[in-house]
């Protein structure tokens, strides 16, 4: 279907635009972020509900596309962890803490880093069970100790339906959708044109929203201590890179003309392995945009090499956050309209 937004979707999205104020605006200059900073050690914010809606991918420079791009629509909405998985949350289920780049004074509220992708899947299953949800990932073909030596015989075979109930890693498209929160610019701190002609007013903006470059020279920082995006999601850009489920969208989609719509799409191509998204304290300011991602080296193809060569040291500065497909109760508990095809 080439319709960008059907009427019933437009109604739902309009409601969310009102609820979340400026969430659907596209500001011309760097925003003036103002928020009450959360003190380290205070309770962490709980998961947030990300509305259904539509985003355009592939028509701006991070994907290297010269075409008009394609459209991805998310009909059910997502429940998203407001912050990256912390060391304290990791150690609730895993005995070994892999963290290597924790800034001082490191605490349980700093993001876990240097995580292996397989361990992120295992952790998602454990979090699902703890919350009374059916796990998404079938890890019966995997062996080894979670947190250190867990490997799987068939990585592409771990694919999940987006209708699964439990916690999971977001797809690349889901991650960028929730990170943008309606922002059409390449970065929350972007102030010029979409051709990356220049950046202005970097530090005042970045100091408020992202542990990256000059703001993160001392290693990772406690989660949710800067300002969130418009949907209440912290550290989407900066602190640690975040694992996705799938790899790059296929190149042929990035140059589709006219724009084609993909509904709740997932692209398990694994051409570079799953991507780690969002930049980190390791990157400088030039990488602080929504389209930045790195190949997640520990499981990059050929997959057999991962098995035969034994455990692979994970990339530093890589962590993750979890999402799950929204259920009817997630809407009713917030007094919101329930989409027609939401999970029961």
N, C-alpha and C positions, 0 to 999 in steps of 0.2 A: 504494500500500500504506500502511495506517495504522499498522502495527506500528512502534513506535519503534525497536526494536533486535532483530533476529532472533537466535536462539540462537547461531548460529555467529559473529555479530559480537560478541555479549556475551563469548564465550570469548576472542576476540582482544583486545578492549578490556580485559578483566580482566587478561590477561597484561601489557599495557602499563601498567596501573595499578600492578602490582607492580614492574615494571622501573623506572618513573619515580616511585616512592614516592608522593608526595602529589598526583600529577597529576590525579587524579579527585576530589579533595576540594574542598569549597566552604567555605573558612574564614569565620568569622563577623566577624573584624576585620582590620585592616590587618596584613599579614604582616611578620614580622621577617626581612628579606632579609639573608642572610649569604653572601658569596662572596669568593673570592680575586680581586681586581681585576687585570685584564690591564693591563700597562704599555704605554703608547703606544710603538710601534716594535717590539714583540714580535710573533711570528707571529700572524696572524689565525686565528680558529677556522674550521674547515671546515664544509661543509653538514651539516645534521642531518636525521634521518629522523623525520617526524611520523607518528604512528600513524593507522590508520583509526579512524573513530568517528563520533559523532553530536553535533550541536549544535542548540540551539533558538534560533531567531531571531524577532524581531518582537514579543516579549512584554515588552519593557522600553523605557524612555523614549527612548533614542537614536534609535529608528526612529519615534517618535511614534505608536505603535500602541496602541489600546485593546483589541485582540482578544487571542486566546490564542496567536497566533504560528504558525509552521510549523517543521518539522524538516528539517534537511539532513544527509544521511549521506555520509560520504567513505569509500568501500570500499577504495581502493587504497593510501591513504597518500600522502604528499608528501615529496620531498626539498627542503628549504628552505635558502636561504643563511642562515647564522646571523647575519649582519650585513648592513646596507644596502650597496649597491654603493659602493665608495670612489672617490675621485679617481684613485688609482693604478690601480685596476682599469679604470676608464673609459678612461683614457689608453692602455691596452694596445691598444685598438681604434679610438678616436676621437681625431682630432688636436686638437680644440678642447675646452677645459675651460670649461663654462658656470658654474662655481661662483661665487656672489656673496655668500654669507653665512657663509663659513667663519670660525670663531672662531680666536683666536690662542692658541698658535702653529700656524697651519694646516700640515697635512702631507698626505702621500699617503693616510693612513689616516682622513681625515675623509670624511664622505659627500659624494658629488657631489650638487649641488643645482641648482635652476633648470633641470631637464631637461625636454625636450619629450617627450610620450607616444610619438610616432612614433620618436624616437631610442631610447627604452627598448626598443621592439620590435626595432629594428635591432641594438642591443647584445645582446639575448637571442639572436638568430640567430648573431651572431659568437661568443658564448660557447659555444653549442651546437656549432658547427663546430670550435672549438678543443678541445672535449672529445670529439670523435668522435661526436656525436649528430646526428640529423636535425633541422634547424631547424623550428620550429613555424609561423612566420609567412611567408605568401606576400607579399612586398613588391614583386613585379614591377610593380604598378600605382603605385608610389611614385617620386618623382624628387626631386632635390636632394641636397645634401651632408649626410651624417649629422653630427649635432652642431650644425648651424646652419640649414639650409634644407630638410630632408627633409619633404615633404608627400605625401599619398596621395589618390587620386581617390575611393576608396570605403572609408571607415573601417569601417562595419558588415561589409563584405565580407572584412575581415581576421580574422573569427571563426575560432577553432581548436577542434578536438575536444580534450577533456581527456585523450584517449589518445595525443596526440602525444608523441614521444619527448624532444624537446629542452627547453631552458629557456624559460620564458614568464613573463608576469605572472600573479599569482594572481587568481582571481575574488574578488569581494567576500566571498562566503561562505567561501572557502578562507582568505582573509587573516584574517578574524576568528577562524576555527577555530584557526589556528596561533598567533595572537596570544594567545588565551585560554589555550591549553594546559590545558584542563580546568577553568578558573576560571569559575564561574557568576555571579560578581559583575560589576557594570558596569565596574569598574576594579580593577587590582591594589591600589590604595590606598583602596578604598572601605570604609567602616566602619559604615554604617547600613543603611537599608532600600532596596529597589529603586525607590522613588519619588523618589529624589534629594532626600530630606528634609534632608540635610546631609552634610558631609564632616568628618572629624576626623583629626588627627595627620598633616597633609599633608606637611610638609617632611621629617620623618625618613624617610618612605617614599619620596617622590619623589627625594630625593637619592641613593637607592640604585638606582632602576630607570629613571628617565626624565629626559632632558634636555628639560624643559618649564618654562614659567613662570620662577619665581625661580631654578631650577637651570640655565637656559640663556640668561641675559641677554647673554652675550658672543658669541652666534652658535652655529653647530653645533659639535659636539665630536667627538673621535675615536671611531670606532665601537667597540662591544664593550668599553667601559671601565667600565660600570656592571654591575649584576647581570642575568643572563638570566632568562627565564621558566622554567617547569618543564621545558620541552622543549629548553632550551639556545639559545633565540632571543633575541638582544639588540636593544634599541631598537625593539621593536615599537610602543611608545608613546613619542613624543618624538624629538628630533633632527630628522629630516625627515619630512614626510608621504610616504607610499609609494603609487605608482600601482597601481591594480588594472586588470584587463582590462576588466571590465564596469561597468555603472552600478547604480543602485538596484534591489533586487528589486522587482518590480511591487507596487503598493500592495495589490492584491486578495489577494496572498499573505500580507500582514502581518496580515490580519484573518480568516484562515481558521479556521473552526470546524466540526468538530473539527480538531485539528492534522493537517496533511497532511505526508507524508514525500516529500522530493525527494532522489534519489540522484545524487551527483556532479553537482549542478545548476549551470548557468551561465545568467545572465540578461543577454544583450547588449542591454539596452533603450536605453542611452545617452540616457535622458531628460534627464540633466544632463551628459552626457558620462561617461566613466569617472571613478570616484571616486579621490581621493587620501586615504589612510586613516592614522589613527594619531596625529594631532596632531604638532606640531613645536615647536621652541624659540620660535616666534612666538606660540603660543597660551599662555594662562594655565592654571592648574591645573584650572579647570572643564572643560576640553576633554580632559583626560587619561583618556579611557575608551575601551573597545573599540569602541563603536558610532560614534565620531566620524569623519566623512568630509566632504570638500569636493569640489564639482564641479571636474574638471580643465579649467580654462578654455581652454587652447590648442586643444582640439578639440571644444568644446561645439557642439551643433547651432545653426543649420543648417550642415552640413558643407561645403557649397559656399563659404561665406564664408571658410573657412580657405584654400581654394585661390585664390579670386579676390583676396583681400586680401594675399596673400603671407605670409611667415613671421610667426608670432605670438610675442611675447615670453612665455616660459613663466613660470608663477607662481614666485616665490621660495619657498624652504623646501620644495620638492618634489623628492624623489628616488625611489628604488625599490629593491626586492630581487627576486630571481628565485626561481621554484620550478620543479620538474618533477614529473610523475607518477611515483611510485616504480616501480622495476623489481624483478624477482625477485632480481637480484644485490645490490640495496640491502639486502635482508633477510638473505640468506645470508651476506653479508660481515660482518654484525653478529651472526650466530648466532641470528637470530630466525625465527619461523614465517612462511612465505610465504603470504599470502592467496590464495584460489583463483583470483581473476580479476586478479591483478597483471600488469603488462606483462611480456612475456618478456625 
